[in-house]
Amino acid sequence: AGTRWGGHTPEPPEPTLRRLSHYLLADYQKGTRPVRDWRTTTNVAIDLMVYAILSVDEKNQVLTTYIWYRQHWTDEFLRWDPAHFDNLTQISLPAESIWVPDILINEFVDVGRSPRVPYVYVSHHGEVQNLKPIQVMTACSLDIYNFPFDVQNCSLTFTSWLHHIHDINLSLWRQPELVKFDRSVFMNQGEWELLYVLSHFQEFSVKSSDSYAEMKFYVVIRRRPLFYTVSLLLPSIFLMVMDIVGFYLPPNSGERVSFKITLLLGYSVFLIIVSDTLPATAVGTPLIGVYFVVCMALLVISLTETIVIVCLVHKQDLQPRVPDWVKHLLLERATVLLCIQDRKKFSQSRTQSSDTSRQVENNDSTAKLNHYGGEDPRECEVAGGTRPAPPAFASPAEGPPPMDGVLREVASIRRLLEKREEFRDVAREWLHVGYVLDVLLFRAYLVAVLAYSVTLGTLWSVWRDA
């Protein structure tokens, strides 16, 4: 009855987790390194797994990655007997309540937006495990010369910022081979592909002072070039192919010049569009940028060659004759060298032009005879000498006055037609020279473009397979 009316209900026992937490943190001092003997070195084992490559800023030389970071160490003041706490062997404690090593990444340029994990796991042996995801923004020497087939190697150096190696030493949590090819959590759908992660331990000292332990992780990534190949390389290749096809337009027409100018303007617009896509740094230029500049230079050379050929083959009334050495080199030697099938036509044109010049001279002399004799000697031959000869005392001026005027007009028209035919022969010779020179320059241009393309393709293939 006393218990029922005057007693009270006993309080339930304190939960094991709260009792163990109070037991561990009651007299804990997080400001000192957790060792009973100060000569004991605290060994921190670290590990990381790359989760994603967020961005690669070539201009600012910054790599942003998202990693899963793990570290564990032994805290000699966080030990207990599981038999006294319901066989509890592991407990989570606030990270702010215990000592945590001051391990940072040397390449940090920004704290990023890493999620905060407020707890750590502690086992009954005193082993503390700190697992957290980190968004890492680090400085990295990015080499963009091989863009878009570039491979980047960026380091993450973990070290204690204050404690030297006798206080805090670093080691790997797992074997280096397991760390190297671990892509179990990597998101493999972005622009960059993770090749491997190398690990290396070294001691670092500044000006013969105390040494510090450093654990380096080399994150090696490779860019996927398909997008840049489709959007950058293929349009440029198509424009260069059209430039080569444009050489098959007749050189004596003005369509080729306008076509080449249109291609040059189109390529200029293309370079303006892709200028924002190309990575830019203050120390170097990617090879693809050099490729675009050289392609632009080849288009300019092609346009210049077209203008020269059009100037050669364009008909001009005051155009001089083709020099003999040009005929010898282009119409004879070059046709054999270039295996031009109709080179006999060029030699015939030379013969016709020489015959035309001789015919012009004969016609001039004949015209003079007609002017002074009043008759064509060929008419005398046809008549067989049956026509009576003029009297010996007759003079050329005694002929009928209308016939003299007609003969002079006919002779002038004849000389004009012969002169025009001579100009046509000269223009035809220059046209033949222009055709041969056009074939010669086109084949030299084609060889240069092919050699340039093969060289770049070989270099990019070697870099991609390296």
C-alpha positions, 0 to 999 in steps of 0.5 A: 500500500505504501508503494501504491500511495506514497511511493514513486515509479522508478526512472528508466535506465539511461540509453546506452548511446547517451551513456557512452557519449557522455562517458567519452566526451565528459573529460575530453579535450579536443584542443590537443592531439589524442595521444598519451605519449607526445612522442607517439605519431598519429598516423592518418590513413586517407583515401579518395574516389572520384565521383564526377568532373564538374568543370575544367576552366582552361582560361583560369587553370582551375579544375572542379571535381567532386570526390568522396574523401575518407580518412581514419586515425586512432584516438587513444582517449576514445576507447571503451569496453563493449561489455560495459555498454551492451556490447556496443562497438561503434558510435557516431559523435559530433565532429566538432566535439573531438580532435580532427587532423588539419589535413588540407589540399594544397591546390585549393583555390576555393572552398566550393559548396561541399555538403557538411557532414557533422558526424564521425564514426568511432569504434571501441578501439579508438579508431575514428573514421571521417567520411565526407564528400568534397567539391574540390576547386583546385589549381591545375596546369592544363595543357590544351595544345592537343585539344580536343584530344587532350589528356589532363593530369591534375594533382591533389596534395593532402598534407597537414598544414601545421603538424610535421611528420613526427606528429602526423604521418599520412598513409593510404587506406587501400592499396595503390592498385585498388585506388588507381583503377577504381571507377565504381562511383564515377559518373561516366556520362560527361565530357571528361573520362576518368582514366586512372588515379595515381597515388604517391607519398613523399616528405616535404620540407621548406628551407631545411625546416621540419619535414611534412608528410604529403600524399599526392593523388594524380587524377588523369582525365581525357576529353571526349572529342566527338562533339568537337569533331562534329562541330569544329573539324567537320565543317572546316573540312567540308569548306576546304573540300569545296575550295578544292572542288572550286578549282574545276570551274573554268579559269576564264570565267569570273564565277571562280573568283566569286565562289572563292570569295564566298567561301572565304567569307563563310569561313570567316563567319565560321571562325567567329562562331567557334571562337567561344568554343575554343579554350584559351589560355595566356600561355598557349594556343591549341593546335586546332586554332593553328589549324583554323588559321592555316586553313584560312591562309590556304583559302587566301592563297587559293583566292590569290591564285585564282585572281592571277590565273584570271588576269592571265587568261583575260583577253586584253587588246594591248596584251603582249605576246607570250615570251618564248621561255614561258612557252618552253617551260609551261607549254612543253616541259610542264605539260609533260611533267603534269601529264596533260593529255592535250599538250599537242594542242598547245604546240599546234597553237604555237605553230599556228601563231607563227604561221599567222605572223608570217601570213600577216607579213605576206598580206602586208606586202600584197596589200602594198602591191595592190595599192600601187599596181591596182591588181592582185598578182593572183588574178594575173596568174588565174587569167594566164596572162590573157589580160593586156598589160597597162601601157608603159607610160601609164602611172598608178594615179591614172586609174579610176578614182573610185576604185582606188578608194575602194581598194584602200578601204578593203586593204585597211579592213583586211589589215584590221581583221588580220590584227584582230586575228593576231590579238586572238592568237595572243589571247589564245596563247595566254589562255593556254598558259593560264590553263597549264599554270592553273593545273600546276598550282592546283596540284601543288595546292592539293599536295599542300592540303593533303600533307597538312591534313595527314600531318594533323591526323597523324598527330591527333591519332598518336595523342589519342592513343597515347 
